[in-house]
Amino acid sequence: MTSDDGRSAPETGDASESRRPGPPERDPRGHGDPKGSRDARGSRPVLDGPDDRSAPRPRRDSRWRTGLVLAATTALILGGLWLVDRVRGDDPSPVNLDQAGAAPRVGEPAPSFSGVDIAGHPVAVPAGVPTWVVFGATWCADCRIEAPDVQRAFEDQGDQALIVSLYVGQTADTVADYAQRLGLTYPQVADPDSAVARAWQIDAIPTHYFIDADGVIAEIVYGGISAEAAARRLAQLS
């Protein structure tokens, strides 16, 4: 359309309105951004309302998975420690002997005994030095497990302490064969009639007596122990 002065006038009316872009269509529920809108990076559409709340949350899922892995790892570690403790011999094996009298106690003199080890050397307790007496048997699993540790302590201590094992109800030949197979060289005494075990009131093996140089019982330990633990106890007796 042209005005009276010859200049073009802007078009008005319905035709102009039909070409003008209208406002973006909004969600009829009245939530969120216009339908089809995208996030600031122009990537995936932004969801509205309840759909937005149901969207996956990878960070939370990742934390949940991490917690599950940590819990499983902790359970495996604790289970492994439980097995190690069992192998270390926390539960000694019972032995049935006819016993009479009072059992030796810490702080009291240790019962005396003398004998000959499987190599023919005399052995006597008390010995005038810190002493570690181990009561065991060749059939005892925990005794077999700790035998290398006893051997190691014997090699470390030398003449500073007496370390001797007594084998309850077993002959010298049986003990000698056992010692040879395991490579044990510390003093080992057979107690075929269990006379020494009865005098010491042994009712489970392995049982360990730690005795000071004066022949007084400093500690009694039931079940397997390590060479390090035995060394600490012997050092306290010196």
C-alpha positions in Angstrom: 0.0 0.0 0.0 1.2 3.6 -0.9 0.4 6.7 1.2 -0.8 10.0 -0.2 2.8 11.4 -0.2 4.0 8.5 -2.3 5.9 6.6 0.5 5.3 3.0 1.2 3.4 2.4 4.4 4.0 -0.7 6.5 1.5 -3.4 6.0 -1.0 -4.0 8.8 -3.8 -6.3 9.6 -4.1 -10.1 9.7 -1.6 -10.8 6.9 1.2 -9.2 8.9 0.2 -11.0 12.1 0.1 -14.4 10.4 3.8 -14.0 9.4 5.1 -12.9 12.8 6.5 -15.8 14.8 4.4 -16.6 17.8 5.6 -17.5 21.3 7.1 -21.0 21.7 4.6 -23.6 22.6 4.7 -24.4 26.3 3.8 -27.6 28.1 0.1 -27.6 28.8 1.0 -28.9 32.4 2.6 -25.5 33.1 6.1 -27.0 34.0 9.6 -26.4 32.8 10.8 -25.0 29.5 9.1 -25.0 26.2 8.7 -28.3 24.5 11.6 -29.3 22.4 14.0 -26.8 24.1 17.6 -27.9 24.6 20.2 -27.3 27.2 22.9 -24.7 27.1 25.2 -27.0 25.0 22.5 -27.6 22.5 22.6 -31.3 23.1 19.8 -33.5 24.3 16.3 -32.1 25.1 15.6 -30.9 28.6 12.8 -32.9 30.1 10.0 -31.4 32.1 8.2 -32.1 35.3 7.9 -35.7 36.5 10.0 -36.9 33.5 12.9 -34.8 34.8 12.7 -36.5 38.2 12.8 -39.9 36.6 15.9 -39.2 34.6 19.0 -41.4 35.4 21.4 -40.1 38.0 24.8 -41.6 37.0 26.7 -40.0 39.9 24.5 -41.6 42.5 24.6 -44.9 40.8 28.4 -44.7 40.7 28.6 -44.0 44.4 26.3 -47.0 45.1 28.5 -49.3 43.0 31.6 -48.0 44.7 30.1 -48.7 48.1 29.1 -52.2 47.1 32.7 -52.9 45.8 34.2 -51.6 49.1 31.8 -53.7 51.2 32.6 -56.9 49.2 36.4 -56.2 49.5 36.1 -55.7 53.2 34.2 -59.0 53.6 36.9 -60.8 51.7 39.6 -59.3 53.8 37.9 -60.1 57.1 37.2 -63.6 55.8 40.9 -64.0 54.9 41.9 -62.9 58.4 39.5 -65.3 59.9 41.1 -68.2 58.0 44.6 -67.0 58.9 43.6 -67.0 62.6 42.2 -70.5 62.3 45.5 -71.7 60.7 47.5 -70.0 63.4 46.0 -72.5 65.8 43.8 -70.5 68.1 42.0 -73.7 69.2 44.3 -76.4 70.6 43.5 -80.1 70.1 42.3 -81.8 73.3 44.1 -84.8 74.8 42.5 -87.2 77.3 44.8 -88.1 80.2 44.1 -89.3 83.7 45.3 -86.4 85.8 45.7 -85.9 89.6 46.7 -82.9 91.6 46.7 -79.2 90.8 47.8 -77.9 87.5 50.9 -75.7 87.3 50.1 -72.0 87.5 51.8 -68.8 86.4 54.1 -67.5 89.2 54.7 -71.0 90.6 57.8 -73.2 90.0 57.5 -75.4 86.9 57.4 -79.1 87.5 60.8 -80.6 87.0 61.7 -83.3 84.6 64.8 -84.8 83.0 65.2 -87.1 80.0 67.0 -87.7 76.8 66.1 -86.2 73.4 65.9 -88.1 70.2 69.6 -87.3 69.5 70.7 -88.9 72.8 71.4 -85.6 74.6 70.2 -85.0 78.2 67.5 -82.5 78.7 66.4 -81.1 82.1 64.0 -78.5 83.3 64.6 -76.1 85.1 67.6 -75.3 83.0 69.0 -72.1 84.6 68.2 -70.1 81.5 64.9 -68.8 79.9 63.0 -71.9 78.8 60.3 -72.6 76.3 58.6 -76.0 76.7 56.2 -77.1 73.9 53.9 -80.0 74.5 52.6 -81.5 71.1 52.2 -84.6 69.0 53.1 -85.6 65.4 49.3 -86.0 64.6 48.5 -82.4 65.8 47.9 -80.1 62.8 48.6 -76.9 64.7 51.8 -78.4 66.1 53.0 -79.2 62.6 52.1 -75.7 61.4 54.1 -74.0 64.1 57.1 -76.4 64.1 59.1 -74.3 61.5 58.6 -71.2 63.8 59.9 -73.2 66.8 62.9 -74.2 64.7 63.5 -70.6 63.7 63.3 -69.4 67.3 65.8 -72.1 68.3 68.2 -71.0 65.7 67.8 -67.3 66.7 68.2 -67.9 70.4 71.2 -70.2 70.4 72.5 -70.8 73.9 70.6 -67.9 75.4 67.5 -70.1 76.0 66.4 -73.7 76.1 63.7 -74.7 73.6 62.3 -78.2 73.9 59.3 -80.1 72.5 57.7 -83.0 74.3 55.6 -85.4 72.3 52.6 -86.7 74.3 52.1 -90.5 74.1 54.6 -91.1 71.3 57.7 -93.1 70.9 61.2 -91.9 70.1 61.2 -93.6 66.7 57.9 -91.9 65.7 59.3 -88.5 66.9 62.6 -89.0 65.1 60.9 -89.8 61.8 58.7 -86.7 62.2 61.7 -84.5 63.0 63.7 -85.7 60.0 60.8 -85.1 57.6 60.3 -81.6 58.9 64.0 -80.7 59.2 63.8 -80.0 63.0 67.0 -79.9 65.0 66.0 -78.4 68.3 65.7 -80.8 71.4 62.7 -83.1 71.1 61.7 -85.6 73.8 59.4 -88.5 73.4 56.9 -89.0 76.2 55.5 -92.5 75.3 53.6 -93.1 78.6 52.6 -89.4 78.9 54.2 -89.3 82.4 55.6 -85.8 81.9 52.3 -84.6 80.3 50.4 -85.8 83.3 52.7 -84.1 85.7 52.2 -80.9 83.9 48.4 -81.4 83.7 48.3 -81.2 79.9 44.8 -81.4 78.5 45.3 -79.8 75.0 48.1 -79.4 72.5 50.0 -77.4 71.6 50.6 -76.0 75.0 53.5 -73.6 75.6 55.2 -72.9 79.0 57.6 -70.0 79.2 59.8 -70.4 82.3 62.3 -67.9 83.6 65.9 -68.7 84.6 64.8 -69.4 88.2 62.4 -72.1 87.0 59.2 -70.0 87.6 56.4 -70.2 85.1 56.0 -66.7 83.5 53.3 -67.5 81.0 51.2 -70.4 79.6 49.9 -70.2 76.0 47.4 -72.6 74.4 47.4 -73.0 70.7 49.9 -72.2 68.0 52.1 -69.1 68.2 54.6 -67.5 65.9 58.3 -67.3 66.2 58.1 -63.5 66.7 55.6 -63.9 69.6 57.8 -66.5 71.2 60.9 -64.4 70.8 59.2 -61.5 72.6 58.2 -63.7 75.5 61.7 -65.1 75.8 63.2 -61.6 75.7 61.0 -60.6 78.6 62.5 -63.5 80.6 66.1 -62.5 80.0 
